[in-house]
Amino acid sequence: MAAAVQKITLASSRDIPFNKLALSQANVRRVKAGISVEELAESIARRGLIQSLHVRPVLDPEGKETGMFEVPAGGRRYRALELLVKQKRLAKTAPVPCVISEADADILIDEVSLAENIERAPLHPLDQFRAFQALRNKAMSEEAIAAAFFVDPKVVKQRLRLAAVSPVLLDVYAEDGMTLEQLMAFTVSEDHARQEQVWDAIKDSWQKEPHYIRRLLTETAVRASDRRALFVGIEAYEAAGGYVLRDLFQRDDGGWLQDPELLDRLAGEKLKAEAESIAAEGWQWVEVAVTFPYGHDHGLRELEGSVADLTDDERATRESLREEYDRLEAGYAEADELPDEVDQRLGEIEQALEEFERRPMIYDPEQVARAGVFVSIDGNGKLRAERGYVRPEDEAAIDGEDPDGSSGPATEGAVAGVSHAVVQVGGGSESPEDDDEAEIVRPLPDRLISELTAHRTLALRDAVAMNPHIAMTALLHRLVMDTFLPQPARGCLEAHVRQVHLPAQAEDLRDSVSARSVTERHERWGDHIPADDEALWNWLIDLDEESRMELLAHCVSFGINALYEKPSPYSGTGVSQHGLEVRLSQANRLVCATGLDMVVAGWKPTVSNYLGRVTKPRILEAVREGAGERASELIGHLKKGDMAKEAERLLADTGWLPEPLRTIDPAADPDASAEGDVDVDLPEFLAGDAEDDIVDEEDEAQQMIAAE
């Protein structure tokens, strides 16, 4: 017969007056760091004592109970009650719920204290998120929840955002299928379907970092730091019904605007309103775009104006700011580091003084009537109004007569309300190919090579302009060839000097380091050069030799043409195969002579300027060359779009360049000719006669329909 199972007996419980309790010396919790008795006291005052104390009777030397009880388990609760008694918020004799164990129990009192502290199971974070959500659903405000649990309201917002992630992903997190950091990343989107779609795409991939999840979830949104968002303003965007999603767990530069179409419309409307205001100044035309490409003013004459004078009040304000700036600088000249408030004030003064330098220009009204304005948004989200450009066809338009000789206002239907203005907000992007492309390394598309060599041409202009000796040598070389050689090829340098327009260019060209350098130098010289022919001649005669050389280098640089163009098979049109070979050979020679490095010039491979424009084998080849074989293997299984984005990250700081931007060292090729008028084989990336090899399936279908 089986022995009966012995039943256990639980200790009894009863209320004991607080003044009959004392903290046991056997309590194992001795370290007080990180223990908040005050918060627990407030919790008890709000909710009462949720958990009883565990006590044992105190015996006298003869082993009899004294009526006092020691507390081995629940020391923090005891100290919180003690604090409430000291604050006179709890009576000394207030009954305290206690579980009483026998004084002569076999279990040591130290064991009871230790077990009470180490056997408690912490609440799973997800249970806490859901509990906060339950309180919020029962009309408890976020601030009230924060006050009730002694946390910052931001913490409550974060936990509520975590609880709002797709239930499917919360279940994955509950089963340890993803980390808390990954779950945090999913909070940047409120679209549960999109969250689940992203998780399904990456859950079996090696790439599951939180930053990658955030990027996938926000790829269709617009950063709050985007020039359009800065120009419109977040408040105006939200007032129009737009929604901004913010990352509560890390710095997000203001979040992501979820409605790009609304943002484009608001930016376009505000730009057009600004353009109409500028048109009221009397300009003949106003062109409007979010941003204009580099060289948009090519072939236009810029009006000369005078700077508007400062008023007496403005002069006094400027002098006061300068004095304050000098006083602050002198007062902290010996300090290793400026105090934050002083540093901030100096920045404010500098910005205010810069505003005085950017005074509006005053133009002759007759000139205004034949000139126009480009209105756009600069990189900081400010309105950029480039006034005073005259088109060649408007040069003869005077006294209201059109260039073709017909009478009537030249601005009819143009200036008034800028009805002719082109408001171009955003723009289309090419989708060069799909994921089912042939796994072969094809020649680079002609347009892509043209865009890449446009970058190189602009950077080479900048490099030549900063090397007057090289510029003089290039000029003499060009002139000697024209003088002494029969029918020489045009080559790289357009010596007469004709500025070469860049027809194919990427969106980032205008904001590149080279573009800013060339523009700043041109404006610096333009401020001093007289407009009158005789005055210009006399000015050049009096110019010192060093300045003459710098100006020569600057002017010569505008004739640099290192562009790739598809050779024309017909004489007299475009560039011939031989002419292209000579041009690229001479361009490489100038690159070597100036020491141009496109990495130093600021070019980096991105999805938009290279990686999204080439085939998957080209992407893998780039990653293999720049980041190593292992990196290329890790992204080999990805789809085209994801592969391009990952390649951009992997190549960001490697200094990798595509073939059109690399420097060819002539010393490495003993057969390379030093002359520019001999046959030169084009590099491999230019081989082939395919015109834009990369075409997606939709474009092919459209072409077939058109052909039929």
C-alpha positions in Angstrom: 0.0 0.0 0.0 1.5 3.3 -1.1 2.4 5.8 1.7 0.1 8.8 1.9 1.5 12.1 0.7 2.2 14.4 3.6 0.3 17.6 3.3 2.2 20.9 3.9 0.8 23.5 6.2 1.1 27.2 5.2 2.0 29.8 7.8 -0.9 31.8 9.2 -1.4 35.5 8.6 -2.8 38.4 10.6 -2.6 42.1 11.0 0.2 43.3 13.4 0.5 46.9 14.6 3.5 48.6 12.9 5.1 49.6 16.2 5.4 45.8 17.0 7.6 45.2 14.0 11.4 45.5 13.6 13.7 45.0 10.7 15.6 41.7 11.1 19.4 41.7 11.1 19.2 38.6 9.0 17.6 40.4 6.0 20.0 39.8 3.1 19.3 43.1 1.3 22.1 45.4 2.7 23.1 47.4 -0.4 20.8 50.4 -0.7 22.1 51.7 -4.1 19.3 51.8 -6.7 16.6 51.1 -4.1 14.0 53.8 -4.0 12.1 53.7 -0.7 10.4 57.0 -1.4 8.7 55.7 -4.6 7.5 52.6 -2.8 6.1 54.8 0.0 4.2 56.8 -2.5 2.9 53.6 -4.1 1.7 52.3 -0.8 0.0 55.6 0.0 -1.8 55.4 -3.4 -2.6 51.7 -3.6 -2.1 50.3 -0.1 0.3 47.5 0.8 -0.1 45.0 -2.0 2.2 42.3 -0.7 2.3 41.2 3.0 5.4 41.2 5.2 7.0 37.9 6.3 7.7 38.0 10.1 8.8 35.8 12.9 8.2 36.2 16.6 11.1 37.7 18.7 11.9 35.5 21.7 13.4 36.5 25.0 16.5 34.7 26.5 14.1 32.1 28.0 12.6 31.3 24.6 9.3 33.1 25.2 7.6 35.4 22.7 8.1 39.1 23.5 5.2 40.4 21.4 7.6 41.9 18.9 8.2 40.5 15.4 11.2 40.8 13.2 10.9 41.2 9.4 13.4 39.0 7.4 11.5 39.3 4.1 10.0 42.6 3.1 12.6 45.0 4.4 12.0 47.6 1.6 8.3 47.5 2.3 9.0 47.9 6.0 11.3 51.0 5.4 8.6 52.5 3.1 6.0 52.1 5.9 8.5 53.5 8.4 8.9 56.6 6.2 5.1 57.1 6.0 5.0 56.9 9.8 7.8 59.5 10.1 5.8 61.7 7.7 2.8 61.2 9.9 0.8 59.8 7.0 0.5 56.5 8.7 -0.3 55.8 12.4 2.3 54.0 14.5 -0.2 51.5 15.5 -1.6 51.0 12.0 -2.3 47.2 11.4 0.1 45.7 8.8 -0.8 42.4 7.0 1.9 39.9 7.9 2.6 36.2 7.3 3.9 34.7 10.5 6.3 31.7 10.5 7.1 29.7 13.6 10.0 31.0 15.7 11.4 27.5 16.1 11.0 26.5 12.4 13.7 24.3 10.8 14.3 26.8 8.0 16.9 29.5 8.8 15.6 33.0 8.8 18.4 34.0 6.5 17.1 31.4 3.9 13.7 32.9 4.1 15.1 36.4 3.3 17.3 35.1 0.5 14.5 33.1 -1.1 12.1 36.1 -1.0 14.6 38.2 -3.0 15.9 35.8 -5.6 12.8 33.7 -6.4 10.7 36.6 -7.6 10.3 36.5 -11.4 10.6 39.8 -13.2 7.8 40.9 -15.4 8.4 40.3 -19.1 8.7 43.7 -20.9 5.8 42.8 -23.2 3.5 42.2 -20.2 4.5 45.7 -19.0 3.8 47.2 -22.4 0.4 45.6 -22.6 -0.4 46.6 -19.0 0.3 50.2 -19.8 -1.8 49.9 -22.9 -4.7 48.5 -20.8 -4.5 51.5 -18.5 -4.5 53.9 -21.4 -7.5 52.1 -22.9 -9.4 52.7 -19.7 -9.0 56.5 -20.1 -5.9 56.9 -17.9 -3.7 59.6 -19.5 -0.1 59.1 -20.3 0.9 61.7 -17.7 -1.2 59.9 -15.0 0.4 56.6 -15.8 3.8 58.2 -15.6 3.0 59.7 -12.2 1.5 56.5 -10.9 4.6 54.5 -11.7 7.2 57.3 -11.1 8.6 57.3 -14.7 9.0 60.0 -17.3 6.0 60.5 -19.6 8.4 59.8 -22.5 8.9 56.3 -21.1 5.2 55.7 -21.1 4.9 56.9 -24.7 7.7 54.5 -25.7 6.0 51.6 -24.0 2.6 52.4 -25.5 4.3 52.6 -29.0 5.8 49.2 -28.4 2.5 47.8 -27.4 1.0 49.1 -30.7 3.3 47.1 -32.9 1.6 44.3 -34.9 0.3 41.5 -32.6 2.0 39.0 -34.9 5.4 40.6 -34.2 4.6 40.9 -30.5 4.0 37.2 -30.4 7.4 36.7 -32.1 9.0 38.9 -29.5 7.3 37.0 -26.7 8.8 33.8 -28.0 12.3 35.4 -28.2 12.1 35.4 -32.0 13.4 39.0 -32.1 15.2 41.4 -29.8 13.8 44.4 -28.0 16.0 46.6 -30.2 14.4 45.1 -33.3 10.9 45.6 -31.9 11.8 49.2 -31.2 12.7 49.6 -34.9 9.3 48.5 -36.0 7.6 51.4 -34.1 8.7 53.9 -36.9 5.7 52.6 -38.9 2.1 52.2 -37.7 1.1 50.1 -40.7 0.8 46.5 -39.3 0.7 45.0 -42.7 3.9 46.7 -43.7 5.6 45.7 -40.4 4.7 42.1 -41.0 5.8 42.3 -44.7 9.2 43.6 -43.6 9.7 41.0 -41.0 8.7 38.2 -43.4 11.4 39.6 -45.8 14.2 39.7 -43.3 13.5 37.1 -40.7 15.6 34.4 -42.5 18.2 36.9 -43.7 21.5 37.7 -42.1 20.5 41.4 -42.3 18.2 42.1 -39.4 19.8 45.1 -37.7 17.4 47.7 -36.3 18.8 50.4 -38.6 18.0 48.3 -41.7 14.4 47.7 -40.4 13.9 51.4 -40.0 15.2 52.1 -43.5 12.8 49.6 -45.0 9.9 50.9 -43.1 10.6 54.6 -44.0 11.7 54.3 -47.6 8.4 55.8 -48.9 8.3 58.6 -46.4 10.2 61.9 -46.5 12.7 63.0 -43.8 11.7 66.0 -41.8 15.2 67.4 -42.7 14.3 67.3 -46.5 14.5 70.7 -48.1 10.8 70.6 -49.0 9.8 69.8 -45.4 12.0 72.6 -44.0 10.5 75.0 -46.6 6.9 74.1 -45.9 7.3 73.7 -42.2 6.1 70.8 -40.1 3.3 72.8 -38.5 1.9 73.8 -41.9 2.1 70.2 -43.1 0.3 68.8 -40.1 -2.3 71.6 -40.3 -3.0 70.4 -43.8 -3.7 66.9 -42.5 -0.3 65.5 -42.9 1.1 63.0 -40.4 4.6 62.9 -39.0 5.9 59.7 -37.5 8.6 60.1 -34.9 11.1 57.5 -33.6 10.7 57.6 -29.8 13.8 55.5 -29.2 16.6 57.3 -31.0 17.4 60.6 -32.7 15.4 60.9 -35.9 16.0 64.5 -37.1 12.3 65.4 -36.6 10.8 62.2 -37.9 9.3 61.1 -41.3 6.5 62.8 -43.2 4.1 60.1 -44.3 2.3 61.9 -47.1 4.9 62.8 -49.8 2.1 63.9 -52.3 0.7 66.4 -49.8 4.2 67.7 -49.1 4.9 68.2 -52.8 1.6 70.0 -53.2 2.2 72.3 -50.3 5.8 73.0 -51.4 4.6 73.7 -55.0 1.8 76.1 -53.7 4.2 78.0 -51.5 6.8 78.2 -54.2 4.3 79.6 -56.7 3.0 82.1 -54.1 6.6 83.3 -53.6 7.1 83.4 -57.3 4.0 85.6 -57.8 5.3 88.0 -55.2 8.6 88.2 -56.9 7.0 88.6 -60.3 5.2 91.7 -59.0 8.6 93.4 -59.0 8.3 93.6 -62.7 10.4 90.7 -64.0 9.6 89.4 -67.5 9.7 85.7 -66.4 10.0 83.6 -63.3 10.9 79.9 -63.4 10.1 77.8 -60.4 11.4 74.4 -59.3 12.2 72.7 -56.0 15.9 72.7 -57.2 17.6 73.6 -60.5 20.4 71.6 -61.9 24.0 72.8 -61.9 24.5 75.2 -64.8 20.9 76.1 -65.2 21.9 79.7 -65.9 24.2 78.6 -68.7 24.1 81.0 -71.7 22.3 83.8 -69.8 23.6 87.2 -69.0 23.5 88.3 -65.4 22.4 91.8 -64.6 24.6 94.1 -62.5 22.9 95.7 -59.6 23.7 97.8 -56.6 23.4 96.8 -53.0 20.6 98.5 -51.1 21.9 100.9 -48.5 21.4 100.3 -44.8 19.1 102.6 -42.9 20.4 104.5 -39.8 18.7 102.0 -37.5 20.2 99.0 -39.4 23.7 100.5 -39.2 23.3 101.1 -35.5 22.1 97.5 -35.0 25.0 96.1 -37.0 27.6 98.1 -35.0 26.0 97.1 -31.7 26.2 93.4 -32.8 29.9 93.7 -33.8 30.8 95.4 -30.5 29.0 92.6 -28.6 30.7 90.0 -30.6 34.2 91.5 -30.0 33.4 91.9 -26.3 32.4 88.3 -25.9 35.4 87.0 -27.9 37.8 89.1 -25.8 36.2 88.1 -22.5 36.6 84.4 -23.3 39.9 84.5 -25.3 41.8 82.5 -22.6 39.0 80.0 -22.0 39.6 76.4 -23.2 35.9 76.0 -24.0 33.2 78.5 -24.4 30.1 78.2 -22.2 27.1 76.9 -24.1 25.1 80.1 -23.7 28.1 82.2 -25.0 28.7 79.9 -27.9 25.0 80.0 -28.8 25.0 83.8 -28.6 28.1 84.1 -30.8 26.3 81.9 -33.4 23.2 84.1 -33.3 25.3 87.3 -33.8 27.2 85.7 -36.7 23.9 84.8 -38.4 22.5 88.3 -37.9 25.6 89.9 -39.3 25.4 87.6 -42.3 21.9 88.8 -43.0 23.3 92.4 -43.2 25.8 91.1 -45.8 23.0 89.6 -47.9 21.3 92.9 -48.8 18.8 92.9 -51.7 20.1 94.1 -55.0 18.6 97.1 -56.8 18.3 96.8 -60.6 17.5 99.3 -63.4 13.8 99.0 -64.1 14.4 98.9 -67.8 16.7 95.9 -67.3 14.2 94.2 -65.0 11.6 94.3 -67.7 13.7 92.0 -69.9 15.2 89.8 -67.3 13.9 87.0 -65.1 14.3 85.1 -61.9 14.9 81.4 -60.9 13.0 80.6 -57.7 13.9 77.4 -55.8 14.6 75.9 -52.4 18.2 75.7 -51.1 19.6 72.8 -49.1 18.5 74.5 -45.8 14.9 74.8 -46.8 15.1 78.6 -47.4 13.7 80.3 -50.5 16.4 80.8 -53.1 15.6 83.7 -55.6 18.3 84.1 -58.3 17.3 87.5 -59.8 18.5 89.2 -62.9 19.1 86.8 -65.7 18.6 87.8 -69.4 17.9 85.2 -72.0 19.6 85.7 -75.4 16.2 86.0 -77.2 15.3 88.9 -74.8 18.4 91.0 -75.3 16.7 93.0 -78.0 13.4 93.4 -76.1 13.2 97.1 -75.2 10.4 99.6 -74.6 7.8 96.8 -74.7 8.8 95.4 -78.1 9.2 91.7 -78.5 12.4 90.2 -79.8 10.7 89.3 -83.1 9.8 93.0 -83.6 6.1 92.7 -82.8 4.6 95.3 -80.5 2.9 94.7 -77.2 4.0 93.8 -73.7 6.8 91.2 -73.8 5.5 89.8 -70.6 1.9 89.3 -71.5 0.7 86.0 -70.0 4.1 85.6 -68.3 4.9 88.0 -65.5 1.3 88.6 -64.4 0.7 85.9 -61.9 3.6 84.0 -63.3 1.1 81.9 -65.3 4.0 80.8 -67.5 6.2 79.7 -64.5 7.1 76.1 -64.4 6.5 74.7 -60.9 8.5 71.5 -60.8 8.3 69.8 -57.5 10.1 66.5 -57.2 10.7 64.4 -60.3 10.6 61.0 -61.8 13.3 58.4 -61.3 14.3 55.7 -63.7 13.9 52.1 -62.7 16.6 50.7 -64.9 16.0 47.0 -64.5 14.1 44.3 -62.7 15.4 41.5 -60.5 15.1 39.0 -63.4 17.9 40.6 -65.4 20.5 38.3 -66.9 23.3 37.6 -64.6 26.0 39.0 -66.8 28.3 42.0 -66.6 27.1 44.3 -69.4 28.7 47.5 -70.6 27.7 50.6 -68.5 24.8 52.5 -70.0 25.8 55.6 -72.1 23.8 58.0 -70.0 25.2 56.7 -66.7 28.8 57.1 -68.1 27.9 60.6 -69.2 26.6 61.4 -65.7 29.7 60.0 -64.0 32.0 61.8 -66.4 30.0 65.0 -65.8 31.1 64.7 -62.1 34.7 64.1 -63.2 34.6 67.1 -65.7 33.4 69.5 -63.0 35.9 68.2 -60.5 38.6 68.5 -63.1 37.7 72.0 -63.9 38.0 72.8 -60.2 41.4 71.0 -60.0 42.7 72.9 -63.1 41.5 76.2 -61.7 43.5 75.6 -58.6 46.7 74.8 -60.6 47.5 77.9 -62.7 50.7 76.4 -64.0 48.9 73.3 -65.3 46.2 75.5 -66.8 48.8 77.6 -68.7 50.5 74.4 -69.9 47.1 73.1 -71.1 46.3 76.3 -72.9 49.7 76.5 -74.6 49.4 72.9 -75.6 46.0 73.6 -77.2 47.2 76.7 -79.0 50.3 75.0 -80.3 48.3 72.1 -81.6 45.9 74.4 -83.4 48.8 76.4 -84.9 51.3 73.8 -85.9 49.3 70.5 -86.5 47.1 70.0 -89.5 43.4 69.5 -88.5 44.1 68.4 -84.9 41.3 66.8 -82.9 39.4 69.1 -80.7 40.6 67.2 -77.6 39.8 67.8 -73.9 40.3 71.6 -73.7 38.0 73.9 -75.6 40.6 76.7 -75.8 38.5 79.6 -77.1 37.1 79.3 -74.0 33.6 78.0 -74.6 31.9 76.8 -71.4 30.8 73.2 -71.9 27.3 72.5 -70.8 26.7 69.3 -68.9 23.6 67.8 -70.6 23.5 64.6 -68.5 23.9 65.1 -64.8 22.8 63.5 -61.6 20.6 65.3 -59.0 23.5 65.6 -56.6 25.8 67.4 -59.0 24.7 70.9 -58.1 25.3 70.4 -54.4 28.7 68.7 -54.8 31.9 70.0 -53.3 33.3 70.8 -56.8 30.2 72.7 -57.8 30.2 74.8 -54.7 33.9 75.5 -55.1 33.6 76.5 -58.8 30.5 78.7 -58.1 32.1 80.5 -55.1 35.3 81.2 -57.2 33.3 82.5 -60.1 31.2 84.8 -57.9 34.4 86.1 -56.2 35.9 87.1 -59.5 32.6 88.4 -60.9 32.4 90.9 -58.1 35.5 92.7 -59.4 35.5 92.3 -63.2 34.2 95.5 -65.0 31.4 95.1 -67.5 32.8 97.7 -70.0 35.2 96.3 -72.6 37.8 99.1 -72.4 37.5 99.2 -68.6 38.0 95.4 -68.4 41.2 95.7 -70.6 42.7 98.4 -68.4 41.7 96.4 -65.3 43.5 93.3 -66.7 46.6 95.4 -67.6 46.9 96.6 -64.0 46.3 93.2 -62.4 49.3 91.7 -60.7 50.9 88.6 -62.2 49.7 86.2 -59.5 46.1 87.3 -59.9 46.3 87.2 -63.7 47.5 83.5 -63.5 44.6 82.6 -61.0 42.1 84.3 -63.3 43.5 82.5 -66.4 43.3 79.2 -64.6 39.7 79.9 -63.7 38.7 80.8 -67.2 40.6 77.9 -68.8 38.8 75.5 -66.4 35.5 76.3 -68.0 36.6 74.8 -71.3 37.4 71.4 -69.8 35.3 68.7 -71.4 36.0 65.2 -70.0 32.5 64.0 -70.9 31.8 60.7 -72.4 29.4 61.0 -75.4 28.3 58.3 -77.7 30.4 58.6 -80.8 28.6 59.7 -84.0 29.1 57.6 -87.1 28.4 60.7 -89.3 31.0 63.4 -89.9 30.2 66.9 -88.8 27.8 65.8 -86.0 28.7 65.1 -82.4 32.1 63.6 -81.5 33.9 60.9 -83.5 35.3 57.7 -82.1 38.8 59.1 -82.5 37.8 62.4 -81.0 36.3 60.7 -78.0 39.5 58.7 -77.4 41.7 61.8 -77.6 39.4 63.7 -75.2 39.4 60.9 -72.6 43.1 60.4 -72.9 43.8 64.1 -72.5 41.4 64.3 -69.6 43.2 61.4 -67.8 46.5 63.2 -68.3 45.1 66.4 -66.7 43.8 64.2 -63.8 47.3 62.9 -63.2 48.9 66.3 -63.5 46.5 68.0 -61.1 46.4 65.0 -58.7 42.6 64.9 -58.8 41.1 62.2 -56.6 37.3 61.8 -56.9 37.1 60.4 -53.4 38.7 63.6 -52.0 36.4 65.6 -54.3 33.5 64.1 -52.4 32.0 61.5 -54.7 30.6 58.4 -53.0 28.6 55.6 -54.7 24.9 55.8 -53.8 21.7 54.1 -55.0 20.7 57.2 -57.0 24.1 58.0 -58.6 25.3 54.5 -59.5 24.3 51.4 -57.6 20.6 51.6 -58.5 21.5 52.2 -62.2 23.5 49.1 -62.9 23.0 45.4 -62.9 23.3 43.1 -59.9 26.6 41.6 -61.2 27.9 45.2 -61.4 26.8 45.8 -57.8 28.4 42.6 -56.5 31.6 43.5 -58.5 31.7 46.9 -56.8 31.2 45.5 -53.3 33.8 42.8 -54.0 36.4 45.4 -55.1 35.6 47.9 -52.3 34.6 45.8 -49.3 35.9 42.3 -50.0 34.6 38.9 -51.2 32.9 38.2 -47.9 30.8 41.3 -48.1 29.6 40.5 -51.7 28.6 37.0 -50.6 26.5 38.4 -47.8 24.3 40.4 -50.2 24.3 38.1 -53.1 20.9 36.6 -52.3 19.1 40.0 -52.0 16.8 41.5 -54.5 18.1 44.4 -56.7 16.7 47.3 -54.6 17.8 45.8 -51.3 21.2 44.9 -52.7 21.8 48.4 -54.0 20.9 49.9 -50.6 23.2 47.5 -48.7 26.0 48.1 -51.2 25.7 51.8 -50.6 26.2 51.2 -46.8 29.1 48.7 -47.4 30.9 51.0 -49.8 30.3 54.3 -47.9 33.8 54.7 -46.5 35.9 52.4 -48.7 36.9 55.0 -51.3 35.7 52.7 -54.2 35.1 54.4 -57.5 33.5 53.1 -60.8 35.8 52.8 -63.8 34.8 56.2 -65.4 36.0 58.0 -62.3 39.3 56.2 -61.7 42.6 57.6 -62.7 44.6 55.6 -65.2 48.3 55.8 -64.4 50.2 56.2 -67.8 53.4 54.8 -66.1 51.6 51.5 -65.6 51.1 51.1 -69.3 54.3 51.4 -71.3 52.4 51.3 -74.5 50.3 54.4 -73.6 51.2 57.3 -75.8 51.9 60.7 -74.4 50.4 62.4 -77.3 46.7 63.2 -77.5 46.2 62.8 -81.3 47.0 59.1 -81.7 44.7 56.1 -81.5 43.8 55.1 -78.0 41.7 52.1 -77.1 38.7 52.8 -74.9 38.7 51.1 -71.5 36.6 47.9 -71.1 33.7 49.6 -69.5 33.1 51.6 -72.7 33.3 48.6 -75.0 30.2 47.5 -76.8 27.6 49.4 -78.8 24.6 48.9 -76.5 22.5 51.9 -76.0 21.3 51.9 -72.4 21.4 48.1 -71.9 19.4 48.3 -68.7 15.7 48.4 -69.5 13.0 47.1 -67.3 10.2 44.8 -68.5 7.5 47.4 -68.4 9.6 49.7 -70.8 10.2 46.8 -73.1 6.5 46.0 -73.2 5.7 49.6 -74.0 8.2 49.6 -76.8 6.7 46.5 -78.3 3.2 48.0 -78.2 4.5 51.1 -79.8 6.2 49.1 -82.5 3.1 47.2 -83.3 
